[in-house]
Amino acid sequence: MAAALAGGEIALRASWCSSPAARYEHQSRPFLSSNPYWGVWHFPRNEVRHHAPCFDALYRTNELGMRGGPIRPGGRRIALLGDSFVEGMGNDEDEIAAHFLGERLGPEFQVLNFGVSGYFSTIDELVLYDNFARFFDPEIVILFFLNYNDLEDLLDPVKEQFIDRDLNFVYRRVETRDEILTAVSEQEAPDGAERRESRWCIVRLLYFGGRALGQQLQAWVNLRWDLRRALARPYIPEEDAKARRAWAIVETSLARLHALTRARGTKLVVVDIADPYQLDPNWLQLTSLRSGVALSPHHPGRRLGEICAKLGIAHYYDMFDDAQAYVRERGLGFPGLSFRCDRHYGREGQELMANLVFRYLQSEGLVDR
């Protein structure tokens, strides 16, 4: 047995172990930094290689920590607010929605990507706009809402640094542009972290073999990742106390954002992203059976639309129907618009987001092209 294992280890070292497929998920250096104003942001002037079994992406940030190129003086600007789906996790710079939207709009516009991972949700996006994005004077602000985790993230006790239990805003507010630009631009990313993975190729083979088998089983039945109740909560029409609390924070945050943008003459657009769980009918069916209640893929979009209408937010776009039609027309099975090993959208999903949003902006007369 020992001889067989040793022989297998030698063979794997010679043929497979040094290949990218044999590496665990790893980032070449830290990408996210703590921020005293809105919690989490990116290190500026940074370049990070993010490797996972199903993607290998290079992240670059500009002088102020946004993904994308340097800030151009003057011109028309559109600001994108959102979480890791807007940030473009797992994708190179030319594969993210901000890039594709910029291509559709042309050189007259600069699209500023304020998307950030790190459990970002509507309250975080409000605080980031108030303390950072507003100083760039965008003429359009697009807030992207992600059904399956934005509501759950709003329930994290850490959000009480921004909004208390009585829905009063308690976040620290930046007073001047220089204050925040100095704070952001002076941060420096530390050196890269040491890669942590087994030295034994056989262990790595078993690890990735198990993951590959699980993904193949998911592909056969078109399941998506897991059946946690927290993921089902946004699609249950009869809302529990946690869901009602989360939606109350959404409404309060959007009311504040609407007031701030309106005071500056900025157009606010709210977009409900068609998320990977919502687009998977098999996940909806099986989770409905497990939950004992029929899940509705339309519920969060309707709920968000009602909030926008109540607040007088004129521009609201629910992406679900158009994205669902796209997936059906192309017969996309597992993993749909996502990576095989990660629920985030790959290039196709990112480009679809940009195309649908651009079409909506055109239909509303917000852009000319």
N, C-alpha and C positions, 0 to 999 in steps of 0.2 A: 504493500500500500504506500509506504513512504517513498519507495523508488518511483512508483507511478505518479505520485503527487509532485515529486521533484522533477520528473521528466516533463509533466504538464506545465509546471511553472517555467521551466527553461524554454519550452516551445512557445508559450504565450509571450514571454519577454522578447523573444526573437521576432514574433510575427504581429502581435496585437497591442501589447501593453503600452507602447510608446505612442500609439495613435490617439488623436483627439477623442475618439469614441470611448476610450478607456478612462477618461478623466471625470471626476465628480464635478458638480456645478461649482464654479469658482469665479471670483472677480479679481482682476490683477491688482487692484488697489481700491480703497474705499471710494464710493460714489456719492453717498449721502452724508450730509453734515448736520449737526444739531443747529437750530436757529432760535434765538431768544424771542423772536416775534411771532413766528407761526410754526414752530416745532421742528420741521425737517426741510432741508433744501439740499441742493447739489453743491459740491465744491466747485469754485470757478476755475477756468483754464485747466480743465482736467481731461484726461484721456484714460478710459477704463475698458479693458477687454473682459467681457462677460461670457463665459463658456458654460454651456449645459449640454446634455446628451442630444438635444434636438435643435440647438441654435448656437451660433458663435457670433456675438455682436460686439461692435466697437462703439462706445459712448463717448461723445465729445461735448464739453460744455464751453460756453463763451465766457467773457470776462465777468459776467454777473451770475453764472451758474445755470443759465438756461441751455437746454439742448438746442444746438443750431449755431449759426454763424454770429459774428459780432453785430451789435446793435448799430443800425444805420441811422445817421442823423436825418431828421425830417421824414417826409413821406407819410403814407397812410398805414396804420397799424391795426392788427387784429390780435387780441390776446386770448389764448386758450387756457382755461382753468380745468383741472381734472386730476385724476390719480395716475397710476402706472399705465393704464390703457392709453392715456393721452401722452404721457411721458414717452411711451413707445418701448417699454421693456422687452428685451429680446431682439430688437431690431437695430440695424445700422441707421445712421442719420438720414440716408436717402430712402429709407423704407418706413418712415413714420408718417402719421396723418398730417402733422404740421408741415412736413416737406411737400407732400402731395397737394395739400391745400394751397401752399405758396405757389406751386407750379400752376395750378388752375387760375389763381388770381392774377399772376403776372408780376412784373417788377415794380408796379405802382404800389403794391402792398408789401409789408413785412409781417409775417406771422410770428408772433412771440409765444414760445411754448413754455407756459408756467405749470405744465403737468409734472407731478412728482409722486413717486411711490412712497411707501412709509405710512400706510393706513390713512391716506388722505380721504376726506369726505367733504360734504357741503360746507360745514362750519370752517374747516381748514381753508377751503378755497375762498370763502368770504374774507378771512383774516389775511390771506396772502394778497388778495386784490387790494384791500384797504391799506396794507402796509408796504406794498411793493408794486404791483402791476399798475395801479392808478397813476403812478408817477411817470409812466411812459405814454400817457395820453392816447390809449387806443380808441378808435372810433367805434369799434365793435368788440364786445366781450362775449365769448362763448363759454358757458359753463356746461361741462359734460357730467351727467349723472349716471352712475353705474348701479343698477338695481341690486345685484346679488351681494355686494359688500358695503356700499355706501351707508345703508341704513344700519347695518350691524356695527360698522366702525363708529357711527355717531353715538353708540351706547357705551363706548369705552370711557371709563372714568377719567382718563387723561384729557378728554375734551372739556372737562370742567374748568380747565385753565382759560378757556375761551368763552364758554357760556355756562351759567350756573343752573341749578335744578329748577329755578323759577323762570328760566329762559331770558335772563338778563345777560347782556354781553359784558364780560369782565376782562377781555384781552387787552394787552398792552398795545397802544396805538402810536405809530410813527408820526412825527410831526413834520419832518422835512425830508425832501428827496436825498440830500447829502447824508443825512443820518443813516438811512438804510443802504444806500449805495456803498458807503464806506464800510459798513458792517459786513456786507456780503462780499465785496471784492477783496477784503483783506484776509479771508480764510484761505488756508492752504491745505491741500490733501496730504495726509501722511503717506509714507512709503507703503508699497504693496504688502499684503499679508501673506504669510507662508501658506502654500497649498497644503490642505489636510486630506490625505487619502491613504488608503492602505498600501504598504510597500509590496504586498503579495498580489500578483496578477490574478491568481485563482480567486481570491476574495472579491476583487473588482469584477471579474467575469460573472461570478454568482450574483453580485449586486445588480449589475446591468442586465443580466439575463432575466432575473426576477422582474425588473421594471419593464423589460421588453415584453415578457409574457403577459404581464398585467395590462399593458397598452394594447396588446393584440386581442385579449379577451374583451376589453372595452370596445375595440373596433368591431368585433364580431356582433356585439349586441347594441352598439352605438350608445353605450353608457358614457357619462361624463363625470369622472373624478370621484365624487362622493355624494352621500345622501344626508348630510347633516341638516338638522332642522333649521339651523340658523340660515342656511342657504334657501330653504323653502319659504321662510317667513315673508319675504316681500311679495310672493305670488299667492298668498292665502287671503282671499277677499275679506274674511272675518278677522280683523286685526286684533292681536292681543295687546296688552299694556305696553310691551316693549316696542312693538311696531308703531303704536300711536305716539309714544314718546319720541321715537326717531323721526316720524313724519312732522311732529311739532317743531323739532329742531330744524328740519329742512325748511319749513314754512317761515320760521323766524329768521333764518339765515338769508333766504332768498328775498324776504321783505327788506332787510337791511341792504343787501347787494343792489336791489332794484333802486332803492333811494339814493345810494351812493353814485351809481352809474347815471341815473337820471339827472342828478345835480350837476354832473360834468358834461351833460349832453351826449353821453355814450349810449349806444344801442346795446341792450342786453338780450342775448339769445340763450335759451336753455335747451339742451339736447339730451334726450334719454337714449343712451347707448343700448343697442340690441346686444345683450350679453350672451356668453356662450351657453349658459344653462337654459336661459329663456328660449334660445333657438333650437334646443334639442328636445323634440317631442317625446323621445323615450325616457329621458331624464324626468320630464314633467309627469309622465304617466306613472313611472315606478315610484317617484317621490310622493305622488298623490296617494298611491296605494299604501305606502309606508306611513304617511301622515294621517291617513283616514279622512282626508278632505281633498276636494278637487282643486288643484292649483290652476290659477289663471295667468297665462303669460302676459295678458293685457292689463292686469290690475295695477302694477306700479306705474306704467305709463299713463293710465287714466288718472291715477291719484296725483301724480306730478302735474299733469295737465290741469286738473281742478285747482291745484294750489296756484299755478301760474295765472289762471283766469281770475281767481279771487284777488290776487295781488295786482292785477292789471299789467302783467308781463305779456306784452303783445306777441313776442316771438318765441314759440315753443314748438319743438320738433321731436316727435316720438319716432325713432328710427326702426322700430321693430318690424312693421309690416313690409317696408322696403327691403330690409336685410333678409327677412324670411323669404320673400319672393326671390331674391338673389340666390340664396342657398338652395331653394327648391329647383329653380330653373337649371342650375348647374349640377344638381344631384350630389351635393356635397355631403358625404357621410362623415363619420368620425375622422379627424377631430374638427371638421368644419372649417371655420376661419382661424382656429387657434393652432398653436404648436402641438405636436404629438405628446410632449412631456410637460406642457405648461398651458394653462387656460388663457394666457394672454394672446392677443391677436398677432399673427404673423403679418408678413407684407401684404397679402391679399386682404385681410381684414382691416389693416390700417388704411390701405388705399380706398377700400369701400367706404369707410368712415368719412374720409376726406371728400370723396365724390358725392356722397349723399348730403353732406353738410353744405358743400359748394352749391349743389342744385337747390337746396332749400334757401340759401342766401340769395340766389338769383330770383327764385320765385317770390320772395318777399321784397324784392327791389332794394336789398341792402348792398349789393355790389352790381356793377354794370356789365362785367364780362359775361 
